[in-house]
Amino acid sequence: MPVSKHFVWKLWILSCFLFHPQLFGLLNESVDQKFNVQDYRRRLDRIKVEISSLRSSLQNIPKYESSPSTSEPLSLKKVSAREVMKLNSPKKKPVESNIYPSRNPEGKSLKGFYVLPFVGMQSSTNLDWHYAPGAPVEIDLKNGLSTGLRLGYNWYDIFAELLVSYQRNDLKGTNPAIKIMGEIKGLGFHLSSGGRINFNESFSGIAGIGVGGIRQELDLSWSGYPIGDTDFLFSSNVFLGIEFMPTEHLVLGLRYRWVLIDEMDLFSKRYLNSLELSAGYLF
């Protein structure tokens, strides 16, 4: 079928218009814009969902009120679990320790002083009696009483005290055996100092040493003939013990004390081993 030139000319014009690059660019641009709008809408929808979930999670977080002592409220970033427990926990009053607190606070001039009466049992070594030239007579002594009073001052882990004591022993026999009766007694004064180890709020251990003197008096009867000797003698003592404080001011104690008593004109020196129980008051 023959094609006219007029038809070919129209077809060429139409093809140039349809396949023109600017037209394709406009069409592509319109299509791209359509897809971009849809992508933006999807992104906006996702952002709205995330914002709503964030709001709901923030509503579930508890609000903490700031402490009255602070000028600025505590933020969630600064608040820790330990701070929250500290704010909500009740305040406790400080508990005073029973173990010899710091001494001599204002208004209490006697703070730290103590008075401890004591009583106990003591054993003495034998005495040598030089009554005549030659071998001395050995005098055996019975176990006796030990009692007295301690006055002192505490500095928590050290102390100083004045010890006033009384001892008495009866004569048991002699070697060689002779008929003899009598007693030996003494009134002692010792200045002592020592240290303390505190095991806990109630129990403590003590140790110390002291020097002083004892007025010793010996009265005996040998075959009806009285013999006596009295003198003030040098003396020293070493002691170990424990103390228990059931209350703030009551002190209970147990001590072992080793005592040296110097010699007299007719009698030798002797040693005492004394076990003493005390109970007294701590100011």
Secondary structure, 3 states (H helix, E strand, C coil): CCCCHHHHHHHHHHHHHHCCHHHHHHHHHHHHHHHHHHHHHHHHHHHHHHHHHHHHHHHCCCCCCCCCCCCCCCCCCCCCHHHHHHHHCCCCCCCCCCCCCCCCCCCCCCCCEEEEEEEEEEEECCEEECCCCCCCEEEEECCEEEEEEEEEEEECCEEEEEEEEEEEEEEEEEECCCCEEEEEEEEEEEEEEEEEEECCCCEEEEEEEEEEEEEEEEEEEECCEEEEEEEEEEEEEEEEEEEECCCCCEEEEEEEEEEEECCCCCECCEEEEEEEEEEEEEC
